Amino acid sequence: MPTCLLPFSLTRHSKLACASFQRLRFHTVGSRCKNRTGTEHLWLMRHLKDPFVKAARVESYRCRSAFKLLEMNEKHQILRPGLRVLDCGAAPGAWSQVAVQSVNAAGTDPCSPVGFVLGVDLLHIFPLEGATFLCPADVTDPRTLQRILELLPGGRADVILSDMAPNATGIRNLDHDRLISLCLSLLGMAPDILHPGGTFLCKTWAGSQSHQLRRRLMEDFQDTKIVKPEASRKESSEVYFLATQYGRRKRSVKQ
Ligand SMILES: C[S@@+](CC[C@H](N)C(=O)[O-])C[C@H]1O[C@@H](n2cnc3c(N)ncnc32)[C@H](O)[C@@H]1O
């Protein structure tokens, strides 16, 4: 599918300078082509045909997941100039690229307030203008929380994003449980980090424990939605929870 047929406008989003990062990434994919198994071959074929992969290359995003956040942001107005964003599980940095643009963290629009983006990941992240990266760092480690509080202006974020995913074991229930407990750990840090009225967006893999996370979000936020962006592969159980208006819950949550 050509880029112009993607379900939402890509051209509105200005290109970001990370061409050398892209070259490095594609070189790495190419060099792994030899001796691959059938499954790896299928993955590679799907990857190379994927319109969002192609669009990410054209738009200089570090990976296709940028389009998930772009779409969710376009529909739900999560980010705007001046906001402070904590991006958890930020590597390789595509969501941070979108966040930097949307909150004007690099100050490229002199007429809008300047926001702040802090990305955290277990993995190294290549530098990005307008973003601060804390890596390698485990979000669940109390020392990371301390550093996050020191780095965020005023010690608070207006938006917590989490696209975190533990290394998948392939055992669906186990992977689901691990991701839910990662999201719950992050949510447990919200009282320290998240500004009242703030937003929490996190990735989950749908499963039997999703209701636990949903309940917790409904207790703490005024509104909680489940969102599946088009860029999220249909065959994947991946869904996002979007919770808004932190600390301003009106209704009671049934037991
Ligand atoms: C799907 S990738 C994120 C992609 C990213 N949103 C982007 O657009 O570039 C998931 C990331 O979560 C990170 N992660 C998993 N567990 C983590 C943890 N406990 N602390 C920090 N990062 C974690 C992984 O290292 C991985 O880089």
The ligand as an ORCA input file, in Angstrom:
! r2SCAN-3c Opt
* xyz 0 1
  C       8.133     -2.065     21.722
  S       9.629     -1.430     22.363
  C       9.252      0.295     22.462
  C       9.286      1.030     21.156
  C       9.245      2.538     21.351
  N       7.941      2.944     21.842
  C       9.525      3.297     20.077
  O       8.577      3.817     19.497
  O      10.672      3.389     19.672
  C       9.521     -1.942     24.052
  C      10.665     -1.477     24.904
  O      10.337     -1.683     26.281
  C      11.553     -1.797     26.969
  N      11.350     -2.293     28.333
  C      10.825     -3.488     28.713
  N      10.820     -3.599     30.052
  C      11.332     -2.433     30.546
  C      11.587     -1.947     31.855
  N      11.310     -2.686     32.940
  N      12.148     -0.727     31.998
  C      12.436      0.017     30.892
  N      12.200     -0.380     29.631
  C      11.659     -1.599     29.446
  C      12.347     -2.743     26.080
  O      13.719     -2.665     26.353
  C      11.968     -2.231     24.684
  O      12.945     -1.365     24.166
*
